């Protein structure tokens, strides 16, 4: 049992601030072979974009060499990258999708 003197007081709960997980950008990279309509479809199907949004991102990829599809936690970003690459290969397109820390 307790043998030492006891202090009368209230215990304060130490609150720890947990910072949110790092976010990652999912990027599509331009190539000379994948049709623009296919890229628009990928953006609509895997990133939930409207046709207009998808077209804008596709044009950015086409003109600037890459475009941001979305920003996600690491595991979600990795899954999106794998889904896009797998889908592209199934349809015999060389479309590349990568992720980088935001």
C-alpha positions in Angstrom: 0.0 0.0 0.0 1.0 3.6 -0.2 3.6 4.5 2.5 4.8 7.9 1.4 3.0 11.2 2.0 0.2 11.9 -0.5 -0.3 15.2 -2.1 -3.8 16.4 -2.4 -4.3 17.7 -5.9 -5.9 17.2 -9.2 -4.1 15.2 -11.8 -4.0 17.0 -15.1 -4.2 15.0 -18.2 -1.3 15.8 -20.5 -2.7 16.4 -24.0 -0.5 15.4 -26.9 -1.0 17.1 -30.2 -1.0 14.6 -33.0 -0.1 16.1 -36.3 -2.0 14.8 -39.3 -0.3 12.3 -41.6 1.7 13.7 -44.5 -0.2 14.1 -47.7 1.0 13.0 -51.2 0.2 14.4 -54.6 -0.9 11.8 -57.2 0.5 12.9 -60.6 -0.1 11.8 -64.2 2.8 12.0 -66.6 2.6 12.9 -70.2 3.5 10.4 -72.9 3.1 10.4 -76.7 0.9 7.3 -77.0 -2.0 7.4 -74.5 -5.1 9.0 -76.1 -6.5 12.1 -74.4 -10.0 10.6 -74.1 -8.5 7.7 -72.2 -6.8 10.1 -69.7 -10.0 12.0 -69.2 -11.8 8.7 -68.5 -9.1 7.7 -65.9 -9.5 11.0 -64.2 -13.2 10.6 -64.0 -13.2 7.0 -62.9 -10.4 7.0 -60.4 -10.4 10.6 -59.1 -14.1 11.5 -59.2 -13.7 14.5 -61.5 -16.4 15.9 -63.8 -15.7 15.7 -67.5 -14.7 19.4 -67.5 -12.3 19.1 -64.5 -10.8 15.9 -66.1 -10.3 17.7 -69.4 -8.5 20.6 -67.7 -6.1 18.3 -65.9 -5.6 16.3 -69.1 -4.6 19.4 -70.9 -2.2 20.4 -68.1 -0.6 17.0 -68.4 -0.4 17.4 -72.2 1.1 20.9 -72.1 3.3 20.8 -69.0 4.3 17.2 -68.8 2.4 16.4 -65.6 -0.7 17.2 -63.7 -2.0 16.8 -60.2 -5.0 14.4 -59.9 -5.5 14.8 -56.2 -3.8 14.9 -52.7 -4.2 12.0 -50.3 -2.7 10.2 -47.3 0.2 7.9 -48.3 -1.8 4.6 -48.4 -4.7 6.1 -50.5 -2.2 7.8 -52.9 -0.3 4.5 -53.4 -3.6 2.7 -54.1 -4.6 5.2 -56.6 -1.3 5.0 -58.4 -1.5 1.2 -58.6 -5.1 1.3 -59.8 -4.3 3.8 -62.6 -1.2 1.9 -63.7 -2.9 -1.5 -63.7 -6.0 -0.1 -65.6 -3.7 1.5 -68.2 -1.8 -1.7 -68.7 -5.0 -3.7 -69.1 -5.9 -1.3 -71.9 -2.4 -1.4 -73.4 -1.5 2.2 -72.7 1.8 3.4 -71.2 0.2 6.0 -69.0 2.4 6.7 -66.0 1.1 7.7 -62.6 3.3 8.6 -59.6 3.1 10.1 -56.2 5.2 12.6 -54.4 5.1 14.2 -50.9 3.1 17.4 -50.8 
